[in-house]
Amino acid sequence: MESPRARRRRRARPPRRRALLSAALAAVVVVGAGAAGAVYVTARAHPGGGAVSSAASATVDGEAPVDSATEAAVDREALLAAAMAAVPVAEGAEVSVAVLDPESGEGATYGTGVFETASIVKVDILAALLLRAQDAGRTLTAQEKAYAVDMIENSDNDAATALWRAIGTAEGLDAANERLGLTATEGGDGPLWGLTRTTAADQITLLRQVFEAEGSALSEVSRAYLRELMGRIAADQRWGVSAAADGTDGAWALKNGWLRRSTTGLWVVNSIGRVTSGGHDRLVAVVSRGSATQAEGIALTEAAARAAVSVFAAADDGSPAGGDEGDQSPS
């Protein structure tokens, strides 16, 4: 008999991501110049959903350039790769990170692997529940709200299991993700919501649904509710992408996930959310596996988050991405 996972994999997916995501996650490459001095620019999807997108000025048929001088496209992918080169990764560990500047639509991705979500899937579970409530024209019940608070703020697993059942387990999550635009995320089998598999790029898609109004399947009320809970994480869980945020109130909203795999004894440690750095909001997703300890995994996610945000800070002030290796070491 065909397994539930096999059936889900066989189900048709949209042929491509929605235009909104594609616009944010596209790479811009200068491919040639005409005899009259025109610079031709083409956009291409970047493997792994990462992106660079920075308009290059051009002359057309000898006319004056749009700006005072032709500017080279900013390769955010290259900047992120350089920043990540300074991040210490233990032997056997793997990490992938994606970052997006919502204001400009520019972003980048490092690594293309598929990772277990652990508890970051709880944001996805709540998004799926809110979609179901929207479809029914209702608000969450008092019990659903109680579960949602425990699941997001305290990362309570029993609450997550209750809401996982409420959305229809993996089938319900996968159906919601088709509407949310996630194309590389697959719900875990049976009750194993923590073994849902995803990519850093897909988590940026989810974060856009929560933190951006344009193109979101979630209502403003639903988005505000998710953002509120992600901004009230329990004190002992305020690590991960928050390491890249300014040290001010409201500078982050996040959800972390951590899981020690029984088969290997190694740790899955992930972090997703919105951080404010230098007065600008960035969406950041870090997924990792293979760390020997949870603390090692946390240090890796924090270093990767800082490297991701440095891609934009470096471009703003003209300094090299990532700084020296000491700047990238975990706190």
Stockholm file with secondary structure:
# STOCKHOLM 1.0

chainA/1-331         MESPRARRRRRARPPRRRALLSAALAAVVVVGAGAAGAVYVTARAHPGGGAVSSAASATVDGEAPVDSATEAAVDREALLAAAMAAVPVAEGAEVSVAVLDPESGEGATYGTGVFETASIVKVDILAALLLRAQDAGRTLTAQEKAYAVDMIENSDNDAATALWRAIGTAEGLDAANERLGLTATEGGDGPLWGLTRTTAADQITLLRQVFEAEGSALSEVSRAYLRELMGRIAADQRWGVSAAADGTDGAWALKNGWLRRSTTGLWVVNSIGRVTSGGHDRLVAVVSRGSATQAEGIALTEAAARAAVSVFAAADDGSPAGGDEGDQSPS
#=GR chainA/1-331 SS CCCHHHHHHHSCCCSSCCHHHHHHSEEEEEEEECTTSCEEEEEEECGGGCCBCCCCCCCSTTCCCSSSSCCCCCCHHHHHHHHHHTSCCCTTCEEEEEEECTTTCCEEEECCCCEECGGGHHHHHHHHHHHHHHHHTCCCCHHHHHHHHHHHHSCCHHHHHHHHHHTTHHHHHHHHHHHHTCCSCBCCSTTCGGGCEECHHHHHHHHHHHHCCTTCSSCHHHHHHHHHHHTSCCGGGCCGGGGGSCSSTTCEEEEEEEEECTTTCCEEEEEEEEEEETTEEEEEEEEEEEESSHHHHHHHHHHHHHHHHHHHHHHHHTCCTTCSHHHHSCC
#=GC SS_cons         CCCHHHHHHHSCCCSSCCHHHHHHSEEEEEEEECTTSCEEEEEEECGGGCCBCCCCCCCSTTCCCSSSSCCCCCCHHHHHHHHHHTSCCCTTCEEEEEEECTTTCCEEEECCCCEECGGGHHHHHHHHHHHHHHHHTCCCCHHHHHHHHHHHHSCCHHHHHHHHHHTTHHHHHHHHHHHHTCCSCBCCSTTCGGGCEECHHHHHHHHHHHHCCTTCSSCHHHHHHHHHHHTSCCGGGCCGGGGGSCSSTTCEEEEEEEEECTTTCCEEEEEEEEEEETTEEEEEEEEEEEESSHHHHHHHHHHHHHHHHHHHHHHHHTCCTTCSHHHHSCC
//
